[in-house]
Amino acid sequence: MDIDPISKSAIIFGCEWALSENLKVNQKVLTKRITEYVKGLLTIMFHTGTANPRLKMNTNEIHEELLKRVTDNEISKDNVLKVSIIANWIISISRSFKKTMILRLLEEAESSEQ
């Protein structure tokens, strides 16, 4: 029985795609945690922009500020985050900040009614 080259490649592909070394589900990628010091810096930069909108920094400016801290030997180059990670961090911290502020406003409204 002769198998044409197209169906032969389909058979090879069909057999190899499920090999355990090709599975990406079981491969764990090491995640790098943000250090507490860098989190503190990011929080200060975020809340400075919240308190004074004219001093608000975008993600690129925050990244550049972290790079300045590297040249001042305040943090190591390994602790400088990617711009996308900074953006995701800002989204999550602003979400939690908004929830906190809403709860605080509700508590103040309830206490003023009594």
C-alpha positions, 0 to 999 in steps of 0.5 A: 500500500502506497501512502502519498507524502501529504497523508504521510506527514499528517500521520507523523503530525498526528502521532507527535503532537500529543507527546508529553514534551510537546505539551505546554500545559505541564511546563511550569514557567518560573515567575519573578515576584516584584520585590517589596521595595519595588512595590513600595516605589510603585505605590508611591509613584501611583499615589503621588499621581492620585494626590496631584494629577499634574504629577501623574506618571505613565508606564514609560515614565515609571519604567524610566524612573526605575532605570534611574534608580538602577544607575543610582545603585538603589535597586538592581537591574533584575528588579526593573519591570517591563512596561507591560508588567507595570501597566498590569500592576497599575490596573490591579492597584487602581481597581483595589484603590477604587474599591477601598475608596467606594467602601470608605465613602459608603461608610461615611455616608452611613455614619452621617445619616445616623 
